[in-house]
Amino acid sequence: MKLYFSPGACSLAPHIALHEIGVPFDGLRVDLKAHKVADGTDYYSVNPKGYVPLLELDTGERLTEAAVILQYIADRKPGTLAPAFGSIERYRLMEWLNFIATEVHKQFGPLFYPTTPDATKEAQKTKLATRFDHVSKTLAKQPYLTGDAFTIADAYLFTVVNWSGNLGIDLGRRTAGAVQRDRRAALRRIEGETIAADASHRGIGHALHGDRRQRRIDGIAA
Ligand SMILES: N[C@@H](CCC(=O)N[C@@H](CS)C(=O)NCC(=O)O)C(=O)O
């Protein structure tokens, strides 16, 4: 399989999922400003939608949309990152994936555009805070979004929370705590892998590359 990704973008979620299930894949880096793949290929010729992530299967078939790609990856190792297809637990997972995609992920966009008026940015932040409040209330009851086990929804949440950086969004204590925990887990699991480069310009990059003290705490040689 091939994953088309851009560092720190939402493609980080399927990147994490691929590492979690341990299937071999090639990561192809896309420059979203130039719309070029690292080898110079015009990215629109790969994905006419122009955005990442895109997963190319060994058959050559191409899948887009993060929530769908995540489920495809999870279903390569059933029972690992997603409950069985057709079960009510699977619908609960899909409910979270849709929530993160539409109520969280896409609400971040206007915060990154320099032309967005300040009043709109403030309104977006308030909306995001209410969404994170819902996440925090869930994480107060259970360690992961759907219960006791890490799933693709947690990988997706981790990725979008990673963008909140210095934007001044109220994540809620539980959400921030869970992301810290997943960051440490990610450190253990993905050390030295291509995903480190994917994460490098955001918060996890700090954990992966910069925070030697945390690396010692986690038992990873600095
Ligand atoms: N609906 C898509 C949205 C993906 C998306 O927003 N990707 C962003 C990075 S997080 C992107 O590639 N933006 C560049 C563009 O839209 O041209 C999905 O859920 O996968």
The ligand as a MOL file (V3000), in Angstrom:
LIG
                    3D

  0  0  0     0  0            999 V3000
M  V30 BEGIN CTAB
M  V30 COUNTS 20 19 0 0 0
M  V30 BEGIN ATOM
M  V30 1 N -12.5820 15.4740 3.4970 0
M  V30 2 C -11.1760 15.1920 3.5490 0
M  V30 3 C -10.4330 16.4410 3.9660 0
M  V30 4 C -8.9430 16.2460 3.9920 0
M  V30 5 C -8.2140 17.5330 4.3000 0
M  V30 6 O -8.8130 18.5240 4.7670 0
M  V30 7 N -6.9020 17.5180 4.0390 0
M  V30 8 C -6.1030 18.6930 4.2040 0
M  V30 9 C -4.9710 18.4480 5.1910 0
M  V30 10 S -5.5790 18.1340 6.8260 0
M  V30 11 C -5.4920 19.0490 2.8650 0
M  V30 12 O -4.8670 18.2150 2.2440 0
M  V30 13 N -5.7010 20.3020 2.4360 0
M  V30 14 C -5.1670 20.7810 1.1970 0
M  V30 15 C -6.2370 21.1360 0.2070 0
M  V30 16 O -7.4340 21.0970 0.5650 0
M  V30 17 O -5.8730 21.4540 -0.9140 0
M  V30 18 C -10.8900 14.0330 4.5070 0
M  V30 19 O -11.6680 13.8580 5.4670 0
M  V30 20 O -9.9210 13.2850 4.2870 0
M  V30 END ATOM
M  V30 BEGIN BOND
M  V30 1 1 1 2
M  V30 2 1 2 3
M  V30 3 1 2 18
M  V30 4 1 3 4
M  V30 5 1 4 5
M  V30 6 2 5 6
M  V30 7 1 5 7
M  V30 8 1 7 8
M  V30 9 1 8 9
M  V30 10 1 8 11
M  V30 11 1 9 10
M  V30 12 2 11 12
M  V30 13 1 11 13
M  V30 14 1 13 14
M  V30 15 1 14 15
M  V30 16 2 15 16
M  V30 17 1 15 17
M  V30 18 2 18 19
M  V30 19 1 18 20
M  V30 END BOND
M  V30 END CTAB
M  END
